[in-house]
Amino acid sequence: MFSALGRTVLLVEDQVEALDFYRDVLGFAVLHDSSADGYRYLHVGVDGQAGTGLWFMPAPGGSADRQAGRRAAVPRPLHRRPRRRAYPVGRTRHRYLGRTG
């Protein structure tokens, strides 16, 4: 079970507009704001929760909507051959979750 959410990158078309919304409407605070090598590094979050926040990154080469789909997509199937064995059913042991079923 997760106990917290850490830092997350959010692709935005306009960092200033995103900052205005998250700061003025949702009450987020600016945790880090600097520029280097032509990029703006903008991190916002909730006061009192230093480990939680959003990094606003400009969407490269187009709108944030188009870029989000490309970054989540897998370029080719992970498994090329179909599984020849039956999937286990019932009580199994998963290496991360322990005993299930």
N, C-alpha and C positions, 0 to 999 in steps of 0.2 A: 504494500500500500504506500502510495506517495504521501509525504507529509508536507511538501512545499513545491512550488514551481520556481525555478531559477530564472535566469535571464533568457529572453526570447527575442529573436530578430524579426522585425516586422518590415516588410518591403512597402515603401510608401512612394507616391509620386511627388509629394511636396512635404519636406520635413517641417517647414514652418507651419503649414496647415495642420499637420498631424500633432505637432507640439501644442498649438492653440487648442485643439479639441481635447487632448488628454490632460492638459494642465487646467484649462478654464472650465471644461464641462465635467470631467471625471475627477478632478482634484489631484492629479499626479504632480509630483515635484520633479524638477530637473536634477538628476543625480550626477550627470557628467555632460559637458558641452565643450568640445574643442574642435579645432580644425588643423589638419596637417596634410601636406602633399595634395591639396585640392579636394580633400574629403572632409565632411563634417561628421564628427562622432557625437551622436546625441543619444543619451540614455535617460529614460524617465522611469519613475517608480513611485511606490507609495511610501510616504514618510514613516520611518520606524521599521521598515522591512528592507534593509540594505541589500539583501541577497536576491530580491525579486525586482524585475524590471523589464522594460522593453527597449531594445536598441532600434532606432529608426534608421533604416538603410535605404538609400535611393534605389529604385528599381532600375537596373541597367538595361539599356536598349529597348525601352518600351514601358507600357503601363504595368502597374503592380499586379493587376489581374492576370495578364498573360504570363508574367514571370513566375508567379506563385505556382501555376500549373506545371510549368517546365521543371521547377526545382523539386517537385514532389514526385514526378514521373520516373519510372524505371525505364532506361533506354532499351533493355531487352529482357526476356524472361529470366528469372533467377534459376529455374530448373529447366533444362532442355529435354530431359527424358521423363516420361511418365513414371510414377512410382509403381514398381512391380509387386510390392508386398501390400497386404491390407493394412490399413491404419489401425493402431491398437485401440481397442474398445474396452471400457470398464476401468478397473484399477490399474493405473500406470504410474510410473515415477518420472516426473519431469525434472531435469537437472536444475532448473531455476526455481520452480514452485514447490518442490517436495512432492509428497504423495497426493494424488488427486483421485477423484472418482468415488 
